[in-house]
């Protein structure tokens, strides 16, 4: 593979390319981005090197924020059917007794259950249906990238069969060994975690006894740290850290796997779906943008699984990249808006990686004395930590209340007799201004201008037309001392206004931040 060339003089006009966006990779991240762009009418070509979908599970957890993304794609009901709300995250003694329990059924801001377990092939079915529902998206399997060249205003890609494809932008969603990242010569930073783990997925046989295992359990056993838990209603996962003397080729043999699983289940009660050794790493690309090429998901960052945030972070990438690319593709925003992508996503990803490494350091302790001390510290802790939800790194008004943090999703009802709905369902995708004060003439004019430019939605809650069901939004604003909040399409707060007179300035700041043309 050759590194991406330096920019050349343009030889093609933007409307003559094969696609607006070429996505390399058709896992959950590539699927989500394709569905988001396709729903907005952009021409998308997806190239997946495999000859078909990858039909074994990898990820097994996502959170309420990701369910909100699925809601925006119209697949939340289907995902809720196949996913199971998570209940508790437990740290266990080697004998299985509970050291500490972290509840996972707290009131999440997105209006969904806080966490979910799922079986990845079923989730990909739902995402694939959303992609196939967009007439402007073309998905090609068996299409392997072998070369990539960047011109001044488009990307030229060569596939293994010799076909040449052009697109205004290309997105590498092609995993940790990303060909796109390699071809662009983008280096990665190693944040210091490495460990080999045997990962085993099991499907209980019909009539098998109910398994007595935690919803999610990390066993702090210095002899062999391990994990067990649900993947979804019908699947279970165990993970065993490889210790000194373990041979990875021996560890994946069925007889050795069943030996490890013997305390919980045997071959008469369960079927092995997969058993493989993964190397858990902590890596992040130096940049997520290289001119007209962008990275998302594992191509941009890899983290240990101890928070269950790997796939979720990739889908956050897709949610942010979807609206940024959308504004640039329509000509509403200058391409320099895409510089915000790395600045917004990379710091939050690093926060998740560092917290995952912190938890992993506790889980993976193999020194008996240090492990015992850490178990005792956890057992005697007076308070449980709050949910870990770091803000994004850019693309908001710095220093304002709520800015950069995830927005709530209230329930709204039309006073003309409509049903109560989640706000995203009532309003659709896009930038949203929520306020609890009537706009003056200047605010009305500023809103109208942004409505024409980017499709801004403005809702005065409590005024004639829209009422809030409950007090999620009003309490959130009141607690923060603001009367208005401006929310990005990826559900993060751009900024707030403490009084009616500040709303116009808030909207003007959005224009500047988005590099609107």
PyMOL commands that set and color helices and strands:
alter all, ss='L'
color gray80, all
select helices_A, chain A and resi 14-16+28-39+64-72+76-82+120-132+179-184+248-251+254-261+297-299+305-307+310-329+335-363+368-379+423-427+441-454+472-480+500-513
alter helices_A, ss='H'
color red, helices_A
select strands_A, chain A and resi 19-24+44-48+61-63+84-85+88-92+98-103+115-117+137-141+145-150+155-159+164-172+188-204+216-219+226-232+235-241+270-285+289-290+293-295+301-302+411-414+420-422+432-435+457-460+466-469+484-487+493-497
alter strands_A, ss='S'
color yellow, strands_A
deselect
rebuild
show_as cartoon
